Amino acid sequence: MRTRVKICGIRNEADAALAVAAGADALGVVLAESPRQVTLEQARRALRAVPPFVARVGVFVDAEQDLVAEAARVLGLSAVQFHGDETPEECASAPLPVVKAFRIGGVEDLAGIDAYRGSVAAVLLDARVPGARGGTGVPFDWEAVRGALPTWVPVVVAGGLCADNVRAAVRTLRPYAVDVSSGVEAAPGVKDATKVEQFMAAVRAADEER
């Protein structure tokens, strides 16, 4: 199975274009407090030239349903990604398929995922860092959760991924997708074309080993 790639933290049209050209399956815009946060209008401009069949994902943290619905409409989102304390009921009532993020410090942090069965389209595993909801650039211990991942839902791996380690992450966890932001940046919110291309090449190399 081919590993899908989402490049998150897109803030402008040029970065969206280079991610698409490199072969990204999905682009993410952060509509929550973050160094990579964008307004709806900034996100609209950044995504306006994204072609069909490349997914557009809005990232939220405990957002009001009205904001999620407006973003879905204005941006033509394919899915929403929730990084807060959203309940299974809130996920089930979202206007689009939900990717629910879980912060992982050890295998015990996987225990709460089953409560979301039937409410989410995928789960995203990110590193547990005190005071941070994501985008930390820190990987979690892949070996600690190897063999314990849920099998009833697609799993997306995030947290500190870059060209140097994503091959090992894919080989260890065999996820449905990987999600990268800071690992392909020249500066917070500014993508680096070479890093993007190297990341994509590393993922493809890992796929050949699956």
C-alpha positions as CSV (number, residue, x, y, z in Angstrom):
1,M,0.0,0.0,0.0
2,R,1.3,3.5,-0.9
3,T,1.8,5.8,2.0
4,R,-0.2,9.0,1.6
5,V,1.5,12.3,2.4
6,K,-0.1,15.4,3.9
7,I,1.9,18.6,4.0
8,C,0.6,20.9,6.7
9,G,1.0,24.5,7.7
10,I,0.5,25.8,4.2
11,R,0.3,29.6,4.3
12,N,0.5,30.8,0.8
13,E,-0.1,29.8,-2.8
14,A,3.5,29.3,-3.7
15,D,4.0,26.7,-1.0
16,A,0.8,25.0,-1.9
17,A,2.0,24.8,-5.5
18,L,5.4,23.3,-4.6
19,A,3.7,20.7,-2.4
20,V,1.4,19.7,-5.2
21,A,4.2,19.5,-7.7
22,A,6.2,17.2,-5.3
23,G,3.2,14.8,-5.2
24,A,1.5,15.6,-1.9
25,D,-1.8,13.9,-1.5
26,A,-3.2,16.5,0.9
27,L,-2.5,20.0,2.1
28,G,-3.3,21.4,5.5
29,V,-4.1,24.9,6.7
30,V,-4.0,25.7,10.4
31,L,-7.1,27.6,11.6
32,A,-6.0,27.6,15.2
33,E,-3.4,29.3,17.4
34,S,0.0,28.4,15.9
35,P,3.1,29.9,14.3
36,R,1.5,28.6,11.1
37,Q,-2.1,30.0,11.7
38,V,-3.9,31.5,8.8
39,T,-7.2,33.4,8.5
40,L,-9.9,32.1,6.4
41,E,-9.1,34.6,3.7
42,Q,-5.4,33.7,3.8
43,A,-6.3,30.0,3.6
44,R,-8.6,30.7,0.7
45,R,-5.9,32.4,-1.3
46,A,-3.3,29.7,-0.5
47,L,-5.5,26.9,-1.7
48,R,-7.2,28.6,-4.6
49,A,-5.1,26.9,-7.3
50,V,-5.0,23.4,-5.7
51,P,-6.2,21.0,-8.3
52,P,-8.9,18.4,-8.0
53,F,-8.0,15.1,-6.3
54,V,-5.6,16.8,-3.9
55,A,-7.3,17.0,-0.5
56,R,-7.7,20.2,1.4
57,V,-7.7,19.8,5.2
58,G,-8.5,22.4,7.8
59,V,-6.8,22.0,11.2
60,F,-8.8,23.1,14.3
61,V,-8.4,23.1,18.1
62,D,-11.8,23.0,20.0
63,A,-13.3,25.3,17.4
64,E,-17.0,26.3,17.3
65,Q,-19.0,24.3,14.9
66,D,-20.0,27.5,13.0
67,L,-16.3,28.2,12.2
68,V,-15.7,24.6,11.1
69,A,-18.8,24.7,8.8
70,E,-17.8,28.1,7.4
71,A,-14.2,27.0,6.7
72,A,-15.5,23.8,5.0
73,R,-17.7,25.9,2.7
74,V,-15.3,28.8,1.9
75,L,-12.2,26.6,1.4
76,G,-13.8,23.6,-0.2
77,L,-12.3,21.3,2.5
78,S,-12.1,17.6,2.0
79,A,-11.7,16.8,5.7
80,V,-11.2,18.4,9.0
81,Q,-8.4,17.6,11.5
82,F,-9.2,18.1,15.2
83,H,-6.3,18.6,17.7
84,G,-8.2,19.6,20.8
85,D,-10.5,17.9,23.3
86,E,-13.2,17.2,20.9
87,T,-15.5,14.4,22.0
88,P,-16.7,11.5,19.8
89,E,-20.1,13.2,19.6
90,E,-18.5,16.4,18.4
91,C,-16.5,14.5,15.8
92,A,-19.6,12.7,14.6
93,S,-21.5,15.9,14.1
94,A,-18.8,17.6,12.0
95,P,-19.8,18.5,8.5
96,L,-16.9,16.6,6.9
97,P,-14.8,13.4,7.6
98,V,-12.7,13.9,10.8
99,V,-9.1,13.1,11.4
100,K,-8.8,13.1,15.2
101,A,-5.4,13.8,16.7
102,F,-4.1,12.0,19.8
103,R,-0.9,13.0,21.6
104,I,1.3,10.0,22.3
105,G,3.8,9.7,25.1
106,G,3.6,5.9,25.4
107,V,1.3,3.0,24.5
108,E,-1.1,3.9,27.3
109,D,-2.1,6.9,25.3
110,L,-3.7,4.7,22.6
111,A,-6.3,3.5,25.1
112,G,-8.8,6.4,24.4
113,I,-8.9,5.9,20.7
114,D,-11.5,3.1,20.7
115,A,-14.1,5.6,22.1
116,Y,-14.0,7.3,18.7
117,R,-15.0,4.2,16.7
118,G,-17.7,5.2,14.2
119,S,-17.1,8.9,14.8
120,V,-13.9,9.6,12.9
121,A,-12.5,8.7,9.5
122,A,-8.9,8.5,10.6
123,V,-6.7,9.0,13.7
124,L,-3.5,11.0,13.8
125,L,-0.7,10.2,16.3
126,D,1.4,13.1,17.4
127,A,4.0,13.6,20.1
128,R,2.8,14.5,23.6
129,V,4.6,17.7,24.5
130,P,3.3,19.7,27.6
131,G,1.4,22.8,26.5
132,A,1.4,22.0,22.8
133,R,-1.3,20.7,20.6
134,G,0.9,19.9,17.6
135,G,3.5,21.3,15.3
136,T,6.2,20.7,17.9
137,G,8.8,19.1,15.6
138,V,9.2,16.3,18.1
139,P,8.7,12.6,17.3
140,F,7.1,10.1,19.6
141,D,8.5,6.6,20.4
142,W,7.4,4.6,17.4
143,E,8.7,1.3,18.8
144,A,6.7,1.8,22.0
145,V,3.4,1.6,20.1
146,R,4.4,-0.8,17.4
147,G,1.9,-3.6,17.2
148,A,-0.6,-1.7,19.3
149,L,-2.1,0.6,16.7
150,P,-5.8,0.4,16.0
151,T,-6.8,-1.7,13.0
152,W,-10.3,-0.4,12.6
153,V,-9.3,3.0,11.3
154,P,-6.6,4.5,9.1
155,V,-3.6,5.8,11.1
156,V,-1.7,8.9,10.3
157,V,1.7,9.5,11.8
158,A,3.0,13.0,12.6
159,G,5.4,14.6,15.0
160,G,8.9,15.5,14.1
161,L,9.0,13.8,10.8
162,C,11.6,14.9,8.2
163,A,13.5,13.3,5.3
164,D,16.0,11.8,7.6
165,N,13.5,9.8,9.7
166,V,10.3,9.3,7.8
167,R,11.6,6.2,6.2
168,A,12.1,4.6,9.6
169,A,8.7,5.7,10.7
170,V,6.9,4.1,7.8
171,R,9.0,1.0,8.1
172,T,8.2,0.7,11.8
173,L,4.5,1.6,11.9
174,R,3.3,1.1,8.3
175,P,0.8,3.9,8.6
176,Y,-1.9,4.9,6.1
177,A,-0.4,8.3,5.9
178,V,2.3,10.7,7.3
179,D,1.8,14.3,8.1
180,V,4.7,16.8,8.0
181,S,5.0,20.5,8.7
182,S,8.1,21.8,10.4
183,G,10.2,19.0,8.8
184,V,9.9,20.6,5.4
185,E,10.3,24.2,6.4
186,A,13.0,26.8,5.9
187,A,11.4,28.8,8.7
188,P,8.0,28.5,10.6
189,G,5.3,28.6,8.0
190,V,7.7,28.8,5.0
191,K,8.2,25.6,3.0
192,D,11.5,24.6,1.5
193,A,11.3,23.0,-1.9
194,T,14.3,20.8,-1.5
195,K,13.2,19.5,1.9
196,V,9.7,18.8,0.5
197,E,11.2,16.9,-2.5
198,Q,13.6,14.9,-0.2
199,F,10.7,14.0,2.2
200,M,8.6,12.7,-0.7
201,A,11.5,10.7,-2.0
202,A,12.1,9.2,1.4
203,V,8.5,8.1,1.7
204,R,8.5,6.5,-1.7
205,A,11.7,4.7,-0.8
206,A,10.0,3.4,2.3
207,D,7.0,2.2,0.3
208,E,9.3,0.1,-1.9
209,E,10.3,-1.7,1.3
210,R,6.8,-2.4,2.5
